[in-house]
């Protein structure tokens, strides 16, 4: 096993890509223009692809699934993992859902589009705050 943690080294790349994808989608709905939605799509694809090694690195660093099987619900690790996995599922689901939609969406679908990405974004913020607690508080 490795002595140096892998997850902290790779986690920042997908977070930055997905945060920029969220920002591009917000700009698309605020200002209009298909260029923003195209940028958002590319950033989200790259971010979701980059989440795969990030999640794998997290399981390598925790030495497998033991922390899920014997979860300490009063500790931050399980909540960090759940938040990160749910955010991964939300962004992956949004990516596949968005592939079937045209670039110009009507109001109801646009709210769902931006809402899904915003939920995923705030789950990443939540999970990152818990990670900061694990690193700096404990």
N, C-alpha and C positions, 0 to 999 in steps of 0.2 A: 504494500500500500504506500501511497505517497504521503510524505510528511507535510508538504505545502498544500494548502487548500486550493482547489481549482475554481470552485464556484465564484468566489469574490473577484477572480481575475477575468472571468468571461461575462459576468452578469451585466456589466455597464453597457456593452455594445447593443444587445437587444433592447435594453431600456431606453437608450438614446434614440434608436430607430423608431420604436413604437411611440415615444413621446413626440417625436417630430411628425410621425404619421397623424397622430391626433391633432397636432397644431395645424397641419396642412388641411385636414378635413374641416376644422373650425374656420380657417381662412376661406375655404371653398364655399361654405355656407354663408359666411359674412360678406364676402366680396364677389362671389360668383367666379366663373371661369373654370374650364375643364382642366387647365394645367395643374391646379391645386389638387384635384381629385386624382389625377394621374400620378402626381408625386406621392400623395398619401398611399396609393395602392402599391407603388414600388417600395416605399419605406416599410409598409406593413408586411409585405411578402418577405423582405429581407429580415425584418424583426422577428416574424414567426419562425422562419428557418433558423435564425440564430438562437431562438429559445430552446431548441432541441438539445444542443450541447450544454446549454446553461442548466437545464433540468437534470440532464445526465450527470453533470459535474456536481450538482447538489447531492444527488444520491451517492456518488462516489465519496464525497467528503463526509457524509454521515454514515458511511459504511453500509449502505443498503437501505432496506425498508423497515428496519427494526424500530426506528422512532415513530413509524406509523402503527406498527403492531402493538407496541408498548408505549403508546402516546402519553406524554405528561401534559395534560390539558391546562395545567396552570403555568406551563413554561412557554416561552416565545417561539421555540423552534417549530412546533406543530402548526401554529397559526401563520408563521412565515411561509411554511411549505404549502399549506392549504390556500393562502392568499395568492401565492405565486402560481400554483397549479390551476386555480380558478381563473386567474387573469390569462394564463396561457390558453385555457379552453375558450374564454370569451373572445380573445383576439383571433384564435384559429377559426372559431365559428363565424365571427364577423367576416374574416377573409373569404371563406367559402360562400357565405351568404351574399357578400358584395359582388362576387364574381358573376352572379346571375342577374344583377341589377344594371340598368343603364346608368350612364354618368349623370344624367339629369333626373332627379327623383322628385315626385310630388311631395307635398308637405308632410303627410302622415308617415311615409316611408323615410323621408329625410330625418324626421325626429327619431325614428327607430335606429337609423344609420348612425347618427351622431350620438345617440344615447348609448348604444352598445359600445362604441369606442370610448366614450367617457367613463362608463362603468369599468371597462378594462384598464383604462389609464389610472383611475382612482384605486383600483385593486393593486396596481403596481406601486403606487404611492404608499398605500397601507402596508404592503409587504416590505417595502424598503424601510419604512419607519420601524417596523419590528426588527428588521436586520440591524438597523442602527442601534436599537436597544440592546440586541445581543452582543454587538461589538463594543459599544461604548459604556453601557451601564453595568453589565454583568461581568 
